[in-house]
Amino acid sequence: MSIIAAYNEAWDNGDVDALAKIIHDDCVFNPHVGGITMSKSDILGFAGGDSTPQSENNRILFENDEVGVAHSIVHFANDSDSEAVMSFMRFKDGQIILMETGATPLSDDYKLVGTE
């Protein structure tokens, strides 16, 4: 199974133990909102919480041993609008060591949560 497919399956199932095996200890996640950087523990905490975003139409656009690019529709539990999310990942030792996302809001009246 590809790294991205394993990540998507673990995320969709809320399987934090499986995610912990897929995400490198030195992982850095730069999400498309908030200008923040998250660590492995931040990602696992986010994935294991009550407000875990849900995705659909997960597609792997490209993946090899070094990098991967994926796209999905993501629905957030915090009442923000759904987004089309593009993810870029770098791999090290068969795990995700870097992830960055970019997103397109799926509504005309989109407002980034926390900017009002």
C-alpha positions in Angstrom: 0.0 0.0 0.0 1.3 3.5 -0.8 2.2 5.8 2.0 -0.5 8.3 1.0 -3.2 5.5 0.8 -2.1 4.2 4.3 -2.3 7.8 5.7 -5.7 8.4 4.2 -7.0 5.1 5.5 -5.6 5.7 9.0 -7.0 9.3 9.1 -10.4 8.2 7.9 -10.6 5.5 10.5 -9.3 7.8 13.3 -6.5 5.2 13.8 -3.9 7.3 15.7 -1.6 4.3 16.2 -1.4 3.7 12.5 -0.8 7.4 11.8 2.0 7.4 14.4 3.7 4.7 12.3 3.2 6.6 9.0 4.3 10.0 10.3 8.1 10.5 10.9 9.1 11.7 14.3 10.7 14.8 12.8 7.6 15.6 10.6 6.8 19.2 9.9 3.3 20.1 8.7 2.7 23.5 7.2 -1.1 23.8 6.8 -2.7 26.4 4.4 -4.3 28.4 7.2 -3.1 30.3 10.3 0.6 30.6 9.4 1.5 27.8 11.8 3.7 24.8 11.8 2.6 21.6 13.3 4.7 18.6 14.6 3.9 14.9 14.7 2.3 15.2 18.1 0.2 18.1 16.9 -1.0 16.1 13.9 -1.8 13.1 16.1 -3.7 15.2 18.6 -5.7 16.8 15.8 -6.5 13.4 14.3 -7.5 11.9 17.6 -9.8 14.7 18.6 -13.5 15.4 18.3 -13.1 17.9 15.5 -11.1 15.8 13.1 -11.8 17.0 9.5 -13.3 14.4 7.2 -12.3 13.9 3.6 -13.8 12.5 0.5 -12.8 11.9 -3.1 -9.2 11.2 -2.0 -7.0 11.0 -5.0 -3.3 10.3 -5.2 -2.0 12.5 -8.1 1.6 11.4 -7.9 3.7 9.3 -5.5 7.2 7.8 -5.5 9.7 6.9 -2.8 10.6 10.6 -2.2 7.4 12.7 -2.7 3.7 12.5 -3.1 0.9 14.8 -4.2 -2.7 14.2 -3.2 -6.1 16.0 -3.5 -9.3 15.7 -1.6 -12.5 17.5 -0.5 -12.2 18.2 3.2 -15.1 19.0 5.6 -14.3 20.7 8.9 -16.1 20.2 12.2 -15.6 23.8 13.2 -18.3 25.1 10.8 -15.9 26.5 8.3 -16.6 25.9 4.7 -15.5 22.7 2.9 -12.3 23.1 0.8 -10.6 21.3 -2.0 -7.2 20.6 -0.5 -4.0 19.8 -2.4 -1.3 18.2 -0.3 2.4 17.9 -1.0 4.5 15.4 1.0 8.1 14.4 1.3 9.0 11.0 2.5 11.9 9.7 4.6 12.4 6.0 5.6 8.9 5.2 4.3 7.2 7.8 6.4 5.9 11.4 5.9 8.5 13.9 7.1 7.0 17.0 5.5 3.5 18.0 4.5 2.2 21.2 3.1 -1.3 22.0 2.0 -3.0 24.5 -0.3 -6.8 24.9 -0.5 -9.6 26.4 -2.5 -12.8 27.2 -0.6 -15.9 25.6 -2.0 -18.4 28.4 -1.3 -18.7 32.0 -2.7 -19.1 33.6 0.7 -16.1 31.7 2.3 -14.6 33.3 5.4 -11.5 31.9 7.1 -12.5 30.8 10.6 -10.9 33.3 13.1 -10.5 36.2 10.7 -13.8 38.0 11.5 
